[in-house]
Every structure is written in structure tokens, then in C-alpha cells.
Amino acid sequence: MTAIAGRVLVAGASGPLGGAIARKLLAAGVPVRALGRRADALAPLAAAGAEIAAVDLLDLTKLNEACRGIGQIVATATNNMGRGETSPGKIDLSAYQNLCAAARNAKVRRLVYVSFRGVEFDAPVDIFRIKWYIEDAIRRSGVPHVILRPSAFADIWVGLIASEIAKKGSALIFGDGTRVSNYISEDDVAEFAVRVLAHEEIVNEAIEIGGPSNLSMNDLATLVERHVGKSGKRRHIPAVMMKLLPPLVRPFNEVAARLMTLGLYTATRGTPFPAWKAAADRFGFAPKTVEAYLETRAR
């Protein structure tokens, strides 16, 4: 892989994906400035050799300082589980507008933003709509950029099914479980991000990434059941319930309503990705199947 020049700022480094990117960069000998809101959450990266920047993206003055001396930024920061004044609809777009301004002020060479495959300005799930507006803000900012759009994270969906099996003895399925989605592991998304950082000739482009596994939720549950040694029981949440309840629940529990709309999206929209191999071949990388991911998860 081509060497990455200069220091990289990882915005959202205290999260699972940002942390994975930071660790891969450090392992490759790339100097990293790890940015997150809380210094304690960044402590493991400090121990691994990263420079720490405990900065809120809404604080433009401190963000300007954090971007000083940075060659490239990779940004994974999200506030998906926020509510009220910390709702993603209230702070995420402003946070990224600040990041773009700070990148411009510091003359950062390029910003790599991890978005989501299938973002739409009128998406039924609020966090997907917000990502569309963040992408739009990045494009309008004039900062050289690459937008990575991964498919569904295997870690999240496998984790959900495995957790329900462990707690309740049955897999939770949204709708009838027949819609097909493409899955990619968080570690593979991190690997794609690192490889993009090594190719500075790629500018102002959106790149869709995914993995070899196009599976229905029923199929995914079968693989998880086989892996944990339990099978048979399934609990299906009817799509009509996930459609009707969010407006009633949202005033009292914004996060629960968000998760219901996400479940409805999964239950009613097929998101296979037959062209996943194009980006994999372009960057010389072979993403894992869900079966291979399950094997790594067990270690």
C-alpha cells in the first residue's frame, strides 16, 4: 500500500469505526491525532501512540486548533443515539459544517467522510437524511474530499441478533425477514478508509463499498444461530407496527422511534449490492463474508 503522508486527524475516534481506523493507521506508522468529545474515551488510543484532541465538533475555535498541522481528515463522527438537544437532527450537520470550515482554515489537503450507501434527502430514517445533508455540506465547502458509502454493518446486525438470542432465546426479525441487504464488517470499512487515505489522487468522489454477502435477515439469523449453537425460534415485528408507532412514540422516546423507522426500512427495502467487487478490486482488498466475520468475532 502507498505510504500516507503527514498526520491524519480521525474525527470520531472514540467510536468503534473511528477507533478501528486510528489503530490501523498507527500500526502502519502513520501519525494520528484522535479527536473525540471525551479524553477518557480516547485514552486507549493515547496508550497506542495517538495524539489526543478532546474537542467537541461544535466548538469551532478548538476545532481550528485540532486541525492545525493535519494533512488529511477521516471523519466517522455521528450522534445516532442522541435525543433532545443532542439529537442528530440538531447537532450533526452543524458539527460537520464546522469541521469543513476548520479543514479549510488549516488548509487540510483532503477530508474523507464515512457516510452510508443509499443516502437520500427524503429518506424515511432521520439519520440517513442527515447524512445526505452532511454530504451536501462537504461538497459545497470546497474542501477536497472523498465520501465513502458502506452498506449495512455486519457488526451491528449480527450483534443485534446474537444479543436477542442470548437474552430471549430467539432471533428478532423485522417484518417477514425476506428483504435482502448487503453486509460489510466494520473492520473492512476501516481498511477501505485507510486505503483511500493512501490514494490522494482520488478527489471529490463518492465511493460505494460493500462485501460479498447479500442476505435476507432470515438468512443472517440462520448463520448467527448456527454460529452460537442455537436455532429455531424467531420473533417477527410486523411492518405495520413499525410504521404506525413512531409518530406516537417520538414525543416521549426519540431514539426508540428512530430504531423503529430503521427496522421498517430494513423490513421493506431491499438493498443488495451486486457491484460490491468494483471498489474491492480498485483498492486491492477482499472484504469478508458474513461467515468469515462470524469466525473472527468468535476469537
N, C-alpha and C positions, 0 to 999 in steps of 0.2 A: 504493500500500500504506500502511496506517495506520502511523504512527511508533511505534517501540519505545521505551518509557520506561525510563530507568535503565540501569545497567551489567549486561551479561549475562556469566555465567560459563559458559564452554564446557569441560565436563569430558570429557577425551579429545581435546583439541585437537591433540595431536601425531599423531593418526591421520588417515587420508585424509578420512573423513567429517567429523570434528570440525574439521579444518583448513579444509575447504571451507565449513562453516557460519561459522567465525570470519571468514574472508575476506569472505564475503558481508555479514556484519554490519558489518565495518569499512568496506567500500565504501559502505554505506548511512549511514555516520556514527554508528553505534552503538558506544559504548564497550564494549570486550571485555576480560575477564580470561581468559586462556588457561591452562588447567590441564592439566598432564601430569607424568609422573614425572621427566623429564629436561629440564633447562634448554636443553641443546644442541639437542634435537629441537624446542623451541619457538622457537628463535632466528629462523626466518623470519617467524613471526607477530609477534615483537617488532619486527623491522625494518619490518613493515607497520603498526605502531602499536598493537599489543595490549599490555596489561599482562600480565606473565608470573607464573604461580604454579607453581613446580616442586614439586609436592606429591604424595605417594602417598596414594591414597584410603583406605588402611588406617591412616593417621596422623590420627586424629580431631582432635587438638589443632591441627595445622597446617591441617586442612581447615576447622575453625571459623574460623580467621583468613582463609582464602581466600574464604569465603562472606560475610564482613562487607562491608556496603555493596552487596550484589548485589540486583538487582531480580528477575531470573529466571535459572534454570539450564537449559541444554540439555546433556544427557548422552549421549555416544556411547561411552564408555569400555568396552572389552572386553579380555579376555585370551585370545582364541580359540586362539592357538598356544602357550599356556602348558603346562608339564608339571611333574610332581613337585610341589614346594612352591609353584610359581607356576601350577599348574593352575587353569583357570577354576572348576572344581568346589570348589576350596579357598579362593579369594580373591574371586571376583566378587560373590557375594551379600553378603559382609561389607563389601566396598567400597561397595556401594550402600546398605546399611543405615547406614553412616557418613555417606554423602552426604545421606541423608534427615535424619539427626539434625542435621547441620551446617546444613542448609537450615532446619530447624525452629528451631534455636537463633538463627539470624541473621534469622529472620522473612522469609525469601525468599518472594516472592509466588507463585511457581509453578515447578514442575520439569517440563521436557519431556524424556522419555526415549525414545530410539530403540531399539525392540525388533525384532520380526520377525513378519511375517504368518504365522499358523498355529502360534504357540507353544502347547505343550501340556505339562501337568505330567508326562506319561509319554512324551514324545517320544523316539524312538529315538536322536536325536543329542543328546549331553550339553549342548552349548552352547544348544540350543533349550529343553531342560528348565530350565537355569539362568535363561534369560530369563523363563520363566514365574514362577519363584520371585522374581526381581527385581521383576517387575510386581506380584506379590502383596505384597512388602515395601513398595513405593511406595504401593499402595492402603491398606495398614494403617497407614502412617506418619502419616496425617493431613495431609501436605503437599499443597496443591492441585497438581494435576498434569495432564498430557496424555501419553498413551502413543501414539507413532507406530509403526505396524506396516507397514514396507515389504515388498514382495515381493522376489524374488531380485535381487541387484545385477548389472546387465549388466556392469559393470566387472570383476567377479570372474570370471564365466563366460566372457565374451569374452576376457579376459586369459589364462585357462587354455587355451582352445582355440588362441588365437593363439600362445602360448608353445610348445605342443606341436608345432604346425605348423612353427614356426621351428626348433625343436631337432631334431625327429624326422621332419619331413615328412609327418606325419599327425595328424588330429584325434583326441583322446581322448574316447571316448563311454562314459558309464556305462550299463550294461545295453544294451537294444536301442535306446535313444535316442528312444523314441516318446512318453514321458510329456510332457505339456505343462505348462510353467511360465510365470508372468508375470514380466516383467523391467522394472526401473526403473534409471535411471542414478544413481550416487552424487550427482552434481551436482543432480539433480532431487529427491532425498531432502533434500539440504541446503536447497533452495529451499522445500520444504514446511515444514521445520523453522523457517526464518526467518519464513514467513508465519503459522505457528501462534504464534510469539512475538509477532507484531503483533496478535493477537486474544486479549487477556487475558480476554475474556468466556467463552472456552471453557475449562471446568474439569472435572476428574475424568472424562475421556472417553478412550476408545481409538479411534484413527482408523486405518483400514487404507488404505494408499496403494500405487499401482502405476502401470504405464504401459500404453500401447496394445498392446504386443507380447505375445501369448500364443503361445509357440513350443515345439515339441519340441526336444530337444538336437540331433537330426539337422538340423532346420531352422536352428537357431542356427549350427551348424557350417557349413552351406551358405553362410549370409550372411558369416561370417568368412572362409571360403575365397575367396569372390568378392571380398571386400574386399582380401585380401592377394595375390590373383592366383594362388592355388594351389588345387587341388581333387582330389578322387578318393579319397584314402586315408583310411581310418578304422580306429581301434583300439578295439574294444569290450571293456570289462571286464565279465565275466559277473556278474550279480546274486548268484548263489550264492557266488561267491568273496568278494564284499564282505560277505556275511552270515556266512560261516564264519571268515574270517581275523581280524576284530577281536579276539575273545576271546584268540586265540593271540598276536597282535602287541602288545596293550595293555600287558602287563607290561614289555615291552622298549622300546616306542615309542608312547607315549600319543597323540602328535599324528598319527602315521600311522593308528592305529586310528580316531581321530576323523574323519579325512578319508575313510576307507573307509565309515564309517557315514553320512557326509554324501553320499557317492556313491551308496550304497544307497537313501537317502531320495529322491534325485533320480531314480534309476532306477525306483523302484517307486511313487512317489506323484505323481499329477498335481496341480499347484497353479495352474490357470488362475485368472484374476481378471476375470470379465466385467464386474464392477461398478466397475472402476478409475476410471471417469469421475466418479463421485459426489463423491469428495474433490477431484478436479481442478476440477470446476465450483464446488464450495463455496469454494475458495480462489482461483478465477480464474486458473488456471495450466494450461498444456498440457504435460505430460511428453513427452519424446522417444520415438520409436520406436527399436528397436534399430538400424535402418538409419541413422537420423539420429544416434544416438550414435556409430556407427562413423565417420561423416563428421567429427564433432567430434574423435574420437580420433586421426584422421589429421593434424589440424592441429598 
